[in-house]
Amino acid sequence: MSEAGTPPQPSPTTIARFDLSQRIEHAVFLIAFSTLGITGLAQKFATSGAGELILRVLGGIESTRLIHRSASIVLMVVAIYHLIGVLYRVVVRRSRLSILPVPEDFRHLLQDVLVYLGRRRRKAYYARYSYAEKVEYLAVVWGTVIMAVTGFMMWNPIATARALPGQAIPAAKAAHGWEAILAVLAIVIWHFYHVHLRHLNLSMLTGRLTREEMEHEHPAELAEIVSGRAPAPPSTAEARRRMQIFVPAAVVLTAALSYGLIRFVTLEETAILTLPPGEAGPAFVPQTPTPAPTPSPAPPLPEAQSQTWDGGIGAVFAGRCTMCHGSGGLGGLDLSSYAAAMQGGLSGAVILPGEPETSLLILRQVAGNHPGQLTPDELTQIRLWIDAGAPEK
């Protein structure tokens, strides 16, 4: 019997590494991440050839946005499940948090650098996770937090604009987009190379590694297992006692996080609803064309504050749009006040701060032939205003 309380093990041919729940979690995360990467980059580079192709295949910008946001919900559910799973393994199973960095990782890094420089023969003696795997895991955690915070700001722009300056929304959009590029590049270059090219690691599919793979990738962990120095699992009675503490705490934490996720999604109707499909039918052509009334010219925009609602943008809407989209206007859209305009209509938000190219108002105006058609100069001012975060003052 070893000092850890587990007898030395016979030399196994394969070593268990990940259980079924961890492998399913990884698969769902992979699907959600890939969907987010494809749909997100297609929106960020919508005018590129690849972006246009992806948007066309997915049915247009509206359906792409809906797919993107649905995948983000799945990713957040996986994050909640992962957190509860980690707590279970630590509290009930008494597993070590071996994924967290320790001072020894810096020594391992130095040893590997010496190997690359030809000053040392063998790479570092890794335990369950190497320093590279730990950095990659922490990058996923950090990236998920960044994407969730900035995603909330873009998903709920009205609430964000009430608490932060309008410029925070385009800043969140920039951070969201560049973090997405960084995450995709990290997976494609770093993770794909280490897991699929340098050495084909199938442990996330099979749950096991061969003895040879363990000797090469995790020799310290293998030595612990074979010698019997690995921590012994808790007894059934002890695990049951810990479960009595863990289960109520996990239920409360899951309920709190689930409530936060629901609020994330339903706080505003700015990103859920999409335009209803158009109805095809014969166009009505009168025998005698009815002369269209000549719209009164909109007042000129003040130069100093033209990119704020109070500084002139509201006056443009008042002159062009409020005849049809005033209080109780068509489609439930009211453009007579800032709050009402940001709320949108029956089809959802028409103004997405920081996203002029995907705002329904811009898309309708660019299509042309709108009863309240803006002039090119007015449309440019509206674009600049939305791109600046659609500030009120």
Steps between C-alpha positions, in 0.01 A plus 500: 500500500647838401487814711213637287282207597472330159689181411747507210326425172605252231636655188185598307490522122263800505433766762157656566521876451151648436163360599193496275351822635823690430514367146138595431565845647802541271299392194217747570753776567676420172175523302392824668846658463525405132152638430584824677828533312346445158193721548686768695785543252250497212328801659826678579625458142159513332629683191773244426446219253506231768274704727242555226506130413443389860219753550334383180529133596355570847204690358608861546616728778188457716514121514877513552454731798237267644727196459789691658299599805354152539851353501605754762221379728622142458855610582387674819304190605816293448696751711249465786512120473881507500511713815262265685701201378826648627344567840369141513842352429669726757240486779367144467778308326777707665682528169794737483469822300794390288393727212609810695856633453761426767860626538630171362350588162758776457777247561342270241490787252869573554585131456311487170673814376835332574384198298414725203843664532673163501621536861286223646399156371158440650200727532345583838341235720134600466229396741130487403517828306800674349550874521390532136170324572445717807556820302259382232233416758534837673483670160166328436372615840619857444368509145159370607473775763598770249258372237216473753547855633538665160223280356266618776578863415417447132199277573355760740615837364226707668583371848869545425450858379316582821794391715797582277590764238380427149859444388512187718285310250728537194793433736329176605442413136870550421610293801247227414615477139873499566471256788307271263783522245756427772299201628455348153870545417598344834287194428604465136872560555583406860242240604469330161877466469557355847202265499476392135827568316787468748333194650150367431336507843166317503442508876202733460337234282607181676556639850835320526867532407740216432789435734745625235303823463497550877876440521554770239233754599437446874780289648460636856132409508573152363763446768247596769240258364735204458671547838171541686579856613191640326240634747246234589135576422280567803305214651133459415392627842727803480388582145137476612565740788664751268213467254260613771689828512575528131154436353313789676786740428514388135123542460512856637800592284347346187172682561680833546714455187198382297304806609789719391507326161125549455535869584790521257278374221167666583600837646429671167336397174785632291662182375238227506222595261568507129310646209194298397527348154360715223175407331501451124203632305397710201597864528218759490550740211236778484365616162602854577824538696446684822748781534719447800511790743824686497663440839599807687875534526644390829669769703877516453706309754705714738868447433617473862251247629369334184586150629270509801124463520448837668756665276310436176439131437160520669410795277576290189262228617239763589515643150510174306353219706256600773210550258480119483711404801382731773321398817304182418663495157517230235652171613505621858803718417512845660784729389373811675723454807839349575371237745225386263736488202750285689223266614405418139172361370324170450795367298747578779765768521563704186803682643792290627758735652839441345355281221376725217535233232269259684250753637159449339452874458810523281411183308153637420642834389774347288238292318346829377143596405404553863216752556724688741815459294799685643733699280851361453641762738239423765560125466874559544434698818276224635767240422765703683266549796426126531868413456584742785270307732174689423551750789206702622688816601 
